[in-house]
């Protein structure tokens, strides 16, 4: 599996295209039939886990963080009012190390990376917000609705066609209180990236304090 710099390249087109193209038109089919369920009665906020999925550590790679934070900044503009919480970060399966030969890199054979960009606030129309997000990602194909889980709202996933050949799954959720994107890099179908997305979302949302 390619190392860090190649993985960053696989992400660039997806995130930058959304940032610059969210107000334009796209041929990407939006998940208009995304499953809806009742939103949580109380307002929610986004909290950053110290460990994701129990064992994943936060990345120290500035390139990953820059892209996640850029996406987070775009999401803030989709809120009705200012954000009540926000996060843009990345997690890796094994802690990165630095060497003179390879620079900053993931030392293990498991090169998977998870990027998370999420905000909380007020979202008037979760389905329209979800559709607008995917409409701004023209390189993401196969977009379809998925179950949002017990936290409610609308959710969908698609696949980024990266020139590097690295599989990149893009999953987004939107409800009345939160909006977030989880980018799963290097996950195979047997890894069940859409199931992992549901687990991640459940670890991020908390009742507002």
C-alpha positions as CSV (number, residue, x, y, z in Angstrom):
1,X,0.0,0.0,0.0
2,X,1.4,3.5,-0.8
3,X,2.7,5.6,2.0
4,X,1.4,8.9,3.4
5,X,2.2,11.4,0.6
6,X,0.5,9.2,-2.0
7,X,-2.6,8.8,0.3
8,X,-2.7,12.6,0.7
9,X,-2.8,12.9,-3.1
10,X,-5.7,10.5,-3.3
11,X,-7.7,12.8,-1.1
12,X,-6.9,16.2,-2.6
13,X,-9.3,16.1,-5.6
14,X,-12.3,15.1,-3.4
15,X,-11.9,17.7,-0.7
16,X,-10.8,20.6,-2.9
17,X,-13.5,20.0,-5.4
18,X,-16.1,20.2,-2.7
19,X,-14.6,23.4,-1.3
20,X,-14.6,25.1,-4.7
21,X,-17.6,23.5,-6.3
22,X,-20.3,23.3,-3.8
23,X,-22.4,26.0,-5.4
24,X,-22.1,24.6,-8.9
25,X,-23.8,21.9,-10.8
26,X,-22.6,18.3,-10.8
27,X,-23.5,15.1,-12.6
28,X,-23.1,13.2,-9.3
29,X,-26.5,11.7,-8.4
30,X,-27.5,12.9,-5.0
31,X,-29.0,10.5,-2.4
32,X,-32.4,12.1,-2.6
33,X,-34.1,9.1,-1.1
34,X,-31.8,9.0,2.0
35,X,-33.6,7.4,4.9
36,X,-35.0,9.8,7.4
37,X,-35.7,9.1,11.0
38,X,-36.6,11.3,14.0
39,X,-33.8,13.5,15.0
40,X,-32.6,13.5,18.7
41,X,-34.9,15.6,20.9
42,X,-32.0,17.5,22.4
43,X,-29.4,19.5,20.5
44,X,-26.2,17.7,19.8
45,X,-22.5,18.6,19.6
46,X,-19.3,17.1,18.1
47,X,-16.7,15.7,20.4
48,X,-13.3,14.4,19.3
49,X,-12.5,10.9,20.7
50,X,-9.0,10.4,22.2
51,X,-9.0,7.0,20.4
52,X,-11.3,6.3,17.5
53,X,-12.9,2.8,17.2
54,X,-11.1,2.0,20.4
55,X,-7.5,1.8,19.1
56,X,-7.0,4.3,16.2
57,X,-4.8,7.3,17.1
58,X,-5.0,10.8,15.9
59,X,-2.6,11.5,13.1
60,X,0.2,14.1,13.4
61,X,0.4,14.5,9.6
62,X,-0.3,18.2,8.8
63,X,-1.4,17.3,5.3
64,X,-4.3,15.2,6.6
65,X,-5.3,17.8,9.1
66,X,-5.3,20.6,6.6
67,X,-7.7,18.8,4.3
68,X,-10.0,17.8,7.1
69,X,-10.0,21.3,8.5
70,X,-10.6,22.8,5.1
71,X,-13.7,20.6,4.7
72,X,-14.8,21.6,8.2
73,X,-14.6,25.2,7.3
74,X,-16.9,24.7,4.2
75,X,-19.4,22.8,6.4
76,X,-19.6,25.8,8.7
77,X,-21.0,27.9,5.8
78,X,-23.9,25.4,5.4
79,X,-25.2,26.0,8.9
80,X,-28.1,28.4,9.5
81,X,-26.1,30.2,12.2
82,X,-22.6,29.9,13.6
83,X,-21.2,26.5,14.7
84,X,-21.6,25.4,18.3
85,X,-18.8,22.9,17.9
86,X,-16.5,21.7,15.1
87,X,-13.7,19.3,14.3
88,X,-11.4,18.5,11.4
89,X,-8.9,15.7,12.0
90,X,-7.5,12.4,10.9
91,X,-6.9,9.0,12.5
92,X,-4.4,6.2,11.6
93,X,-4.2,2.6,12.6
94,X,-0.7,2.9,14.0
95,X,1.1,6.0,15.3
96,X,3.3,7.6,12.6
97,X,7.0,7.8,13.0
98,X,9.7,9.9,11.3
99,X,12.8,8.7,9.6
100,X,15.3,10.5,7.4
101,X,14.7,8.1,4.6
102,X,10.9,8.1,4.5
103,X,9.9,11.2,6.4
104,X,6.7,11.0,8.4
105,X,5.1,7.7,7.7
106,X,2.9,4.9,9.1
107,X,5.3,2.1,10.1
108,X,2.9,-0.8,9.9
109,X,1.5,-2.7,6.9
110,X,-2.0,-1.2,7.7
111,X,-2.0,2.1,5.8
112,X,-5.6,2.9,6.2
113,X,-6.5,6.5,7.2
114,X,-9.8,8.1,8.4
115,X,-10.5,11.8,7.9
116,X,-13.3,13.4,9.8
117,X,-14.8,16.8,9.2
118,X,-17.9,17.7,11.3
119,X,-19.8,20.7,12.7
120,X,-22.8,21.2,14.9
121,X,-25.3,24.0,14.9
122,X,-28.7,24.5,13.2
123,X,-29.5,22.8,9.9
124,X,-32.9,23.7,8.5
125,X,-33.2,21.0,5.9
126,X,-30.9,18.0,6.5
127,X,-31.8,16.2,3.2
128,X,-31.1,19.3,1.1
129,X,-27.8,19.8,2.9
130,X,-26.8,16.2,2.2
131,X,-27.7,16.5,-1.4
132,X,-25.7,19.8,-1.7
133,X,-22.7,18.2,-0.2
134,X,-22.6,15.3,-2.7
135,X,-23.5,17.7,-5.6
136,X,-20.1,19.4,-4.8
137,X,-18.2,16.2,-5.2
138,X,-18.2,15.4,-8.9
139,X,-15.5,12.8,-8.7
140,X,-17.5,10.7,-6.2
141,X,-19.6,8.0,-7.9
142,X,-22.1,5.4,-6.8
143,X,-23.7,7.8,-4.3
144,X,-26.6,6.2,-2.5
145,X,-28.5,6.5,0.8
146,X,-27.6,4.4,3.8
147,X,-29.3,4.0,7.1
148,X,-28.4,7.0,9.4
149,X,-28.7,4.9,12.5
150,X,-30.4,5.8,15.8
151,X,-29.1,9.3,15.7
152,X,-31.4,10.0,12.8
153,X,-31.2,12.5,9.9
154,X,-30.0,11.5,6.4
155,X,-26.9,9.8,5.3
156,X,-25.2,8.6,2.1
157,X,-22.0,7.2,0.8
158,X,-20.1,7.1,-2.5
159,X,-16.7,6.1,-3.8
160,X,-13.9,8.5,-5.0
161,X,-12.2,7.5,-8.2
162,X,-8.6,8.2,-7.2
163,X,-5.9,8.1,-9.9
164,X,-3.6,6.3,-7.4
165,X,-6.0,3.3,-7.3
166,X,-6.4,3.6,-3.5
167,X,-10.0,3.0,-2.6
168,X,-11.6,6.0,-0.9
169,X,-15.1,5.9,0.5
170,X,-16.9,9.2,1.2
171,X,-19.8,9.0,3.7
172,X,-21.8,12.1,4.8
173,X,-24.5,12.5,7.4
174,X,-26.8,15.5,8.1
175,X,-29.4,16.0,10.8
176,X,-31.0,19.1,12.4
177,X,-28.0,19.5,14.7
178,X,-24.9,18.1,13.0
179,X,-23.3,17.7,9.6
180,X,-20.2,15.6,9.0
181,X,-18.1,13.7,6.4
182,X,-16.0,10.6,7.1
183,X,-13.4,9.8,4.4
184,X,-12.2,6.2,4.7
185,X,-8.9,5.7,2.7
186,X,-7.6,2.3,1.9
187,X,-10.6,0.3,3.2
188,X,-11.5,-2.8,1.3
189,X,-15.1,-4.1,0.8
190,X,-14.4,-6.8,3.5
191,X,-13.5,-3.9,5.9
192,X,-17.2,-2.8,5.6
193,X,-16.5,0.9,5.3
194,X,-20.1,1.9,5.5
195,X,-20.6,-0.1,8.7
196,X,-17.4,1.6,10.1
197,X,-18.9,4.9,9.2
198,X,-21.9,4.2,11.4
199,X,-19.7,3.3,14.3
200,X,-17.6,6.5,13.9
201,X,-20.7,8.8,13.8
202,X,-21.9,7.3,17.0
203,X,-18.6,8.1,18.7
204,X,-18.6,11.7,17.6
205,X,-22.1,13.0,18.5
206,X,-22.9,13.9,22.1
207,X,-25.8,15.8,23.7
208,X,-25.0,19.5,23.9
209,X,-23.9,20.6,27.4
